[in-house]
Every structure is written in structure tokens, then in C-alpha cells.
Amino acid sequence: MTKAPTPAWILVLDRDRARLLRGSRTSHGSVHLDEVGKLASTWMGGEHHRPTQLAPGRSAGEGHEREEQLRHFAREVAAWLPRELTAHGAEHCTAFAPTHMIGALKPELPTALTARVVMHAGELAQLPLGELAKHPRVVEAMGT
């Protein structure tokens, strides 16, 4: 009896949502993806808003709030991802995220996880599964 091929694990995320995908190759060589986990940020806008006004309609806290939102979700992902990978028996994962999210996530990941997650800059979180399965970067991450 032949052993089933090991699935590839793909994480796509942005500043407020993450999706863990299990990838496999079909008999025709194309990529098939299943969403096996997802996480949405619990960030509540305006929590850390500074009232100082810079210009009409724009406050000094907007940039700070975006940074806080990013760090908040990075902490959530860093707590969620190890549990998800363990639950699915995933040894390694390829992650695609905007560069600012990668910068926020790297310092939050547990040391034991950093060697298991390979990060690539890419804004793929909004794409549906069908488009992700055909995306050249995802296909490349799946290997041959």
C-alpha cells in the first residue's frame, strides 16, 4: 500500500484575518486547497485612540492605532498558529503576508515555531481558494 503524499501547509494573513490551508496535488498535477482553520482579529477600533488633532479629520492616534491593531493581531496569530499546526500534524508552514504584518509577527512567534514557518511577502489573504490554488507563489510553495 502506498502512503498518501504529505500535504503542504499554507498560511495567508493580513492585518485582521488569517487562514490556514492544507494543499495537495491532484492526479493531474494541479493544486487543491482546503481551508482547515481561520482566525479573525478581536481588535476593537478606537481602543487606543489619541485625541490630539493634526489636521481637520485626522488625529495623531491614527498611525499609532494601526500599529497597535497590527501588533494585537500578530499576538493572536502567534498564539493560534502553533495550536493549529499541532492539531493538523503539520511540521512546516509557508506563510504569505504583507511586509508590515511579517515585521509584526516575527518577534511574536514562539522560538520553537520560527524554524517551522517560512514567511514570504505577499498580499494573498483576500483571494478565494480557487484563485489561491492557481497563484504562482502558492503553486511554487507546493513544490513538485
C-alpha positions, -999 to +999 in steps of 0.1 A: +000+000+000+014+034-009+015+062+016-006+093+008+016+124-001+023+147+028+002+178+025+017+213+022+005+239+047-001+274+036-009+304+059-023+336+043-029+365+065-032+403+067-038+427+095-071+413+106-076+377+094-056+345+089-064+313+070-046+280+074-048+259+042-039+223+035-026+219+000-023+188-021-017+179-058-044+164-078-038+134-101-035+160-129-008+179-111-029+210-102-031+223-067-061+217-044-065+237-012-088+232+018-093+258+044-087+240+077-085+269+101-092+306+103-088+334+127-103+369+128-088+397+149-106+407+181-093+443+177-119+469+187-112+501+168-107+533+188-094+515+219-061+533+218-070+565+200-051+596+209-073+628+208-046+652+196-056+667+163-030+671+135-054+683+108-091+685+103-104+649+103-071+633+111-057+627+146-022+618+158-035+585+171-045+570+137-009+558+129-005+546+164-038+528+163-029+510+131+004+499+147-015+486+178-040+468+156-012+451+137+007+441+169-026+429+185-034+405+157+003+394+154+000+383+191-033+365+183-018+347+154+013+337+173-009+320+200-033+304+175-009+291+148+011+266+170-022+250+182-035+247+146-003+232+132-002+207+161-038+198+157-033+190+120+001+174+124+018+200+102+056+201+105+062+232+084+041+260+070+046+286+043+031+320+052+022+348+029+016+382+045+022+419+037+056+430+048+043+451+077+025+420+091+056+399+087+075+425+107+049+425+135+046+387+135+082+375+136+090+388+171+058+374+185+063+338+172+075+313+198+111+304+192+102+267+185+079+279+157+102+302+138+121+274+121+088+258+111+073+288+094+088+302+062+075+337+056+071+354+022+058+389+014+026+387-004-010+400+000-030+369-007-054+367+023-083+382+004-081+357-025-107+329-027-094+293-026-097+288-063-075+318-071-050+309-044-047+274-058-037+289-092-015+317-078+021+312-090+036+318-055+013+292-039+020+267-066+057+273-061+053+268-023+036+235-030+067+222-047+066+194-073 
